[in-house]
Every structure is written in C-alpha cells, then in structure tokens.
C-alpha cells in the first residue's frame, strides 16, 4: 500500500478541517491566483456530481458547487500587496509563455482522499506541473521572483472540502462504490487569473483575465 511519502495521491486515513485560517487570511481577504476554472467542462462536472451524490451522507464534507470547481495552479499574492501595474505585468509575461504551450488533454476517473479534500487527479499530472512551471517562470520574468514554494504541487480537481476530523474508511468505500467504469475527458485551453476569497467556507472568485494556451497572437 502506497503512502504520501512515495505517492502524492495516496489516500489519507484521517481527514482534518480545511477551513483553518492560513497566515495572512481572514474574512475580507482577497487573493490573486492562477486557476483552471472548469467552465464548460461538463463531462468532468458530471463525474464530480456522481461522486458528490455518494458523499452526501458525510456531514464533515462540504460539496463544491459546479460554479466553484477548479484546478489550482499558482498564487500571485494578496490583492492589497499587488498593484494593478504588477498584476498586469505578470499577466503579460505569463501570457507570452503560455502562448507557446499546447492545450492539455486529460482523463479523470478515480477520486482520492487528501487530508483536507476529496480530489480527482488527472491522468497526466506532469502536464499540469509543466503548466505551473511556465506560469511561475512568467511571474519571475515580470517581477524577478515568484511567490510560493515550487515544490509540493499536486494537480487535482476537488469535489469536496473537509470541515472536520473523520476517519476515511467509510468515505473510501462510498467513493469506490460510486467510481464509474469510464472516466471523463477534459481539454484545457486556457488558464484564468482570479481574485478569490473564502469568506463563506468555499473558494469563490471573480475572473480578472483568461489567458489562452497556444495563442498565435503572441
């Protein structure tokens, strides 16, 4: 049986509350981040819906509405710490790099249990790691440095967040029962810079800009 030391997507045996306040975060905090927002990814949404139906009996899980499902890539910074000029310079530099990347085609099927979330990993996580690396390089092109640690990235689309402690055995059984024979297919053609908050125990946002992959205009 694999564990987190050898497999970043290995199940945890105990879940914990995701909604503790990270340093610098509070009600009212707004944060810029690069996400894949999953707008229009109906095949993946149907798969997540199927898993969520199986998770409804568990009160320690907050199910994520379709509107707020996403794949996290890279933080840019708190909105009060990033000027409009800095934001725009980073967007321009990231767009220059992403224009040279091809769209990403992935399959999603099995759900895994992180310590603080139920997540679906893509079939090709290295493609997302490369996408994140290019975003980080673009930010560094603009700013001379990049926030956040380069290590520890796990590409995934979350289905639910944990709001408390709970052993995972029964959750694993429910996910296994709900797992479909066939997964879902996703094509990623853009990433979004969002301005997000978590005031209501859910990540919610407004999109600042969408940046396409493989853009001939750059």
C-alpha positions in Angstrom: 0.0 0.0 0.0 1.4 3.4 -1.0 1.7 6.4 1.3 2.2 10.1 0.9 6.0 9.6 1.0 6.0 7.7 -2.2 2.7 8.6 -3.9 1.4 12.2 -3.6 -2.1 10.9 -4.4 -2.2 8.1 -1.8 -5.3 8.2 0.5 -5.0 9.7 3.9 -6.5 7.6 6.7 -7.8 10.6 8.6 -9.3 13.9 7.4 -9.0 17.3 9.0 -10.7 20.7 8.8 -9.6 22.6 5.7 -11.1 25.9 6.8 -8.5 27.0 9.3 -7.1 30.5 8.7 -3.8 30.5 6.9 -1.3 33.3 7.8 -2.5 36.5 6.2 -6.0 35.2 5.6 -9.2 36.4 7.3 -12.8 37.3 6.3 -12.5 40.0 3.7 -9.1 38.9 2.3 -8.9 38.9 -1.5 -6.2 36.9 -3.2 -4.9 36.7 -6.8 -4.3 33.2 -8.1 -3.9 31.3 -11.4 -6.6 28.6 -11.7 -8.2 26.4 -14.3 -11.8 27.3 -13.6 -13.5 24.3 -15.4 -16.2 26.5 -17.0 -17.9 24.3 -19.7 -16.2 21.1 -18.6 -19.5 19.3 -18.5 -18.0 15.8 -18.7 -15.9 16.3 -15.6 -18.7 18.1 -13.8 -20.9 15.0 -14.3 -18.3 12.8 -12.9 -17.9 15.0 -9.8 -21.6 15.2 -9.4 -21.7 11.4 -9.3 -19.1 11.3 -6.5 -20.8 14.0 -4.6 -24.1 12.0 -4.6 -22.1 9.3 -2.7 -20.6 11.8 -0.3 -23.9 13.5 0.8 -24.2 11.3 3.9 -21.0 12.7 5.4 -21.6 15.9 7.3 -17.9 16.7 7.6 -17.6 17.2 3.8 -18.6 20.5 2.1 -19.5 19.6 -1.5 -18.2 22.1 -4.1 -20.9 23.6 -6.4 -20.1 23.4 -10.2 -19.5 27.2 -10.3 -16.6 27.0 -7.9 -14.8 23.8 -9.1 -11.3 24.4 -10.3 -7.7 23.2 -10.6 -5.4 25.3 -8.5 -2.1 26.3 -10.2 -0.2 29.2 -8.6 -0.8 32.0 -6.2 0.1 35.6 -7.2 -0.5 37.4 -3.9 -2.9 39.3 -1.7 -4.7 42.0 -3.6 -3.6 44.7 -1.2 0.1 43.7 -1.8 -0.1 43.5 -5.6 -0.5 46.8 -7.5 -2.5 46.9 -10.7 0.7 47.5 -12.7 2.4 44.5 -11.1 -0.6 42.3 -11.8 -0.8 43.4 -15.4 3.0 42.9 -15.9 2.7 39.4 -14.6 -0.3 38.7 -16.8 1.6 39.9 -19.9 4.7 37.8 -19.1 2.7 34.7 -18.3 0.6 35.1 -21.5 3.9 35.2 -23.5 4.9 31.9 -22.1 1.5 30.1 -22.2 1.1 31.1 -25.9 3.8 28.5 -26.7 2.1 25.7 -24.8 -0.3 23.2 -26.4 -3.7 22.5 -24.8 -3.7 19.8 -22.2 -5.9 16.7 -22.8 -6.6 14.7 -19.6 -8.7 11.9 -18.3 -10.2 11.9 -14.8 -11.7 8.9 -13.1 -10.7 7.8 -9.6 -11.3 10.0 -6.6 -8.6 10.1 -3.8 -8.7 11.3 -0.2 -6.4 14.2 0.7 -6.1 15.2 4.4 -8.5 18.2 3.8 -10.3 17.4 0.5 -11.7 14.8 -1.8 -9.9 15.2 -5.1 -9.7 13.8 -8.7 -6.2 13.6 -10.1 -5.6 13.9 -13.9 -4.2 11.1 -15.9 -1.1 13.3 -16.8 -0.2 15.4 -13.7 3.2 16.2 -15.2 1.5 18.3 -17.9 -0.1 20.5 -15.2 3.2 20.7 -13.3 4.8 22.0 -16.5 2.0 24.5 -17.0 2.5 25.7 -13.4 6.3 25.9 -14.0 5.7 28.2 -17.0 3.3 30.4 -15.0 6.0 30.7 -12.3 8.6 31.5 -14.9 6.4 34.2 -16.4 5.8 35.8 -13.0 9.6 35.7 -12.4 10.1 37.3 -15.8 7.9 40.2 -14.7 8.9 40.5 -11.0 12.4 39.0 -10.8 11.0 36.4 -8.3 8.0 34.2 -7.8 5.8 33.7 -4.7 5.0 30.3 -3.1 7.1 27.2 -3.0 7.9 25.4 -6.2 7.6 22.0 -4.5 4.6 20.0 -3.3 2.3 20.7 -6.2 -0.5 18.0 -6.8 -2.7 18.7 -9.8 -6.3 17.9 -9.0 -9.9 18.9 -9.2 -11.6 18.9 -5.8 -15.1 17.5 -5.2 -15.4 18.4 -1.5 -13.5 20.0 1.3 -13.3 18.6 4.8 -14.8 20.7 7.6 -13.8 18.5 10.5 -11.9 15.4 11.6 -13.1 11.9 10.4 -11.5 8.5 9.6 -11.7 7.9 5.9 -12.6 4.2 5.7 -16.3 4.7 5.1 -15.6 7.6 2.7 -13.3 5.3 0.7 -16.0 2.7 0.5 -18.5 5.2 -0.8 -16.1 6.6 -3.4 -15.3 3.0 -4.6 -19.0 2.3 -5.0 -19.5 5.4 -7.0 -16.5 5.1 -9.3 -17.6 4.8 -12.9 -16.3 2.3 -15.3 -15.3 5.1 -17.7 -13.9 8.4 -16.6 -14.3 11.9 -18.1 -12.2 13.7 -20.7 -11.0 17.3 -20.3 -9.2 19.7 -22.7 -7.6 22.7 -21.1 -7.2 25.6 -23.5 -6.7 28.5 -21.1 -6.0 29.5 -17.5 -7.5 32.3 -15.5 -6.2 34.9 -13.1 -8.9 35.1 -10.4 -9.4 37.3 -7.4 -10.8 35.0 -4.8 -11.9 34.8 -1.2 -13.1 32.2 1.3 -15.4 34.3 3.4 -18.2 31.6 3.3 -16.2 28.4 3.7 -15.9 28.0 0.0 -13.4 29.4 -2.6 -15.4 32.0 -4.6 -13.9 34.4 -7.1 -14.3 36.9 -9.9 -12.2 36.3 -13.1 -9.7 39.1 -13.8 -8.5 37.7 -17.2 -8.4 34.4 -19.2 -5.1 33.6 -20.8 -5.2 31.1 -23.7 -2.7 28.4 -24.4 -1.2 28.1 -27.9 -2.1 31.7 -28.8 -0.9 32.7 -32.3 -1.1 36.4 -31.4 1.9 36.2 -29.2 
